Amino acid sequence: MEIPEIVCRCRLACGAEAVAFGLPESAGLEIYDGQVADDLNNWDEPTFEVWCNAIIDKYSSVANQQTLLQL
């Protein structure tokens, strides 16, 4: 399996996990994308916190913070 296929499968698996948690698929995809961006761009702590808070704010109507952290 090539790297692009692995990345695609991992991203889709995160979307499926979100659905299993009762969240929209987009929550899993965005969390995956953010984690990868953090790894690739070596975000500092404030940047990571801003991203986390944006995800929590975006999905707080469908999930509590604990559920998002588990995902």
N, C-alpha and C positions, 0 to 999 in steps of 0.2 A: 504494500500500500504506500502511495506517495504522500508526502507531507500535506499538500493541499487537500487531499481526500480525508486525511486524518483530522485536519482542522475543521473541515466541513462537517464531518461526522460528530466531532466533539461539540460543535456549536449546536447542531440539531439535537443532540442528546440533552444539552442544557435546556433547550426549548421544550423538549418532551418532559423533563423533570419538572419544569415550571407548571406544565399542564397537570402533572401528577399531584402537585401541591395545590391545585385548584386556581392557579394563576394563568394569565394569558401567556401564550408561547413567547411573546415579545419580551416579557420580563426575563426569561432565561437567556434569550439571545442577547439582550442588552447587558446582562450581568456577565455573560461570557465575553462579549466584546470589550467591556470595561476592564475585566481582569487581564485580558490579553494586552490591551493598550497600556495598562499599568506595568506589566512585565516588560513590554517592548520599549516603553518610553521612560521607565524608571521614575514614575511619579513621586513627587515629594508628599509628605503627610498631608499638608493642606489641600493639595490637588485631589488626593484620594478621598479625603473627607467630603469635599465639595461634590465629587461624583457619587459617593455613597448617599449623601443627603438628597441629591437629585433623584436617585433611584427610589429611595424611601418615599419622597414626596410624590413621585409619579405613580407609584403603585400602592400608596397607603389606603386608597379607597377599596382595594380588593385584597389586601394582605396586611398583616401586622408586621412590625419590624423583625420580630423573631423568625417568622416564616421566611422573610426575605434573606435573613442571615443564614438560615439553614440551606436555602437554595444556593 
